């Protein structure tokens, strides 16, 4: 999307008039500057938020600040992370009871979660729960990968209590499905089967059996995550979706919606904008792979919840990022004209909140409704071809209800 000079000026003036300046990214700072966000969320019961990178300290810190605001003043009581269900159970117990080593647990997480910024969020959750034992904030993992042995143990243990005469039948169904110590070895065994559908059907049969034997919702959902794991890996590496992201996106939405429906809690989902944006036609460009389009989790949540789902996009103009592995620091130049960040960064303001649903002239509405490109920087990135790393297939007004913009970023602080 490119603007004429008149269009550019119109949008910039509207942003200047309606945006709210942010004073700091410090998660422990007073929340006065961030508080206008509460009015922008309306009646949202699920909020997804993320950036086009997972390597920026300031954007992670802003996510932590927003989490604090929504928990302390917005009534949110669950934070969802893009980690597996069993890991989420362990971490939830740690932040609820205060028992366990948060840093050690985080070292088992995916690299983009194993950061000092996320550790700070979890430590804050633990402190909040210590002070509010009757009204704790919960943590939930919503990824279908991996499904560890703890998931199988939990399901079988519940069936032993409620229907001990059927426990052996369930154990037999799960016998070959259990991953043991090495998830990657299990995936390799699964892929070597002459017919992978045998294991997928076995996981589904086990899930149906569990549903018939217990009405414990948590146990049934745990059995469902085991099915999701095998559905995720039951595919061929096709060029259009080599990691079966379609299954990831459906599972994210399914698990978040389940938690919200089952507990009645408002849920804040900490992820990336590629997942949380309302993107039914979202296409990701991660060179050298060709762009691929598929509906994302945010679009599924919007379809299920309507205005009850709100999408917040965190953006930045330029700076330095940490690669997921921590082995590189990327310098990201100022946004090129074809990226919407070039508009957000040209306002001449510092950091700010912007409500894209706020009243605006028809000329602004027309421009915000155009197909756009936003940065999407993954673990492989070429700063000399910055604009090629992007998300497209939708407009700013479709993807995001609110934008949180930061001018300059520095690398996220990965755990040792």
C-alpha positions, 0 to 999 in steps of 0.5 A: 500500500502506498499513499499520495502526499495528500492521503499521507498527510490526512492519515498522519494528522488523524493519528496525531489527533487521536493517538495517546502517547506512551511514557515508558515501557517499564512493566513496573511503572505507573499505568496512567499513560496506558489506561486509555487502552481499557476504553478501546477494548469495549466488551472484549472477553478475549484479547490477542496481542503480538508484534511482527517480531519476537526479538524486541525487548521493548515490545515484550516489555509493553506486552508485560505492561498490558498484561498487568493493566488488564489483570489489575484493572480489566478483570482478565484472569488468564494469560495464554502462551504459545506453548504446549498444554502440559508445560502450561499446567506445570507453569500454572501450578508454579505461578499459583502456588509459588512453588518451583523454579520459574527460570528452570521451567522457562528453559524448557520453553520454545526460544521465543518464550525463554526470555528475561521479559517473559520471566518478569511477567511470570514473576509478576503473576506469581506475586499477584497470586500471592497477594490475591489467593482467592482470585488468581490469574491463571496461565495456559499453554495453547499449542498442540506441540508437543504433547508430553507424557504428562498429558497421558499420565493425567488422562489415564490417572483420571480414568483410573479414578472414575472407571478403573475397569476401563483404564487398561483399555485406555493404556493400550490405546496410548501405549505406542502414542506416548512420546517418552523423553524425546518428542522428535524421536516419536515424530520420526517413528510416527512418520515412518509408519506405513499408515499414519492414520492408524495412530491418529485414529487411535488418539481419537478413539482414546479421546472418545473413550475418555469422554464416555468415562468422565465428565471432568472437562480438564481431562477431556481437553487434555485428551484432545490436545493429544489428538491435536498433536497427531493431527499436526504431524499427520501431513506431507511437507507441501510447499504451501504449508510445510509446517502444517500451520493451518492445524496450528492456527485452528488448535490455538483458537480451539484451545483458547476458546475452550479455556474461556468457555470452560472457566468464564475467565477473560483471556489475554493471549501473548503471541505474535501478530501473525497469529493474533490479527484478524486475518482470514486471508492473511499471507506470510512472506518469509524469504526465500520461501514463497508467500503462503496464505491461510486463515489464522487463529485470530480470524477463527476467534473473531468468527466465534466471538465476534466483537468479544475478540479484540486484536492488538498489534505492536509495531516498531519503526527501526532498531535491533532485534535478537534472533530466536537462537540468540546467536545473532543481533539483527539491525532493522532499518527504518520501514520502507514506504511499502510497509505500513510501519512507515506511516506509523513511524512518520507521525513525528510522535514518540511511542503511542496507542492508536484506536483504529476503531475511533471516529475518523474521516471517510478518507482515513477509513478508505486508506485504513481499509486498503490491503497493506503490508506489516513487518513479519520477522522470523528466525531467518531475516535479511536486513538488506531485504527488510520489506520482503519479510512481511504479512499481507492479505488484509488491511490495518482496519481488518487486522487490528482494533488497536495499535501500540507503536514504538519508534526504536527497539533493542534486542530481547534478553534471552535466558542464559 
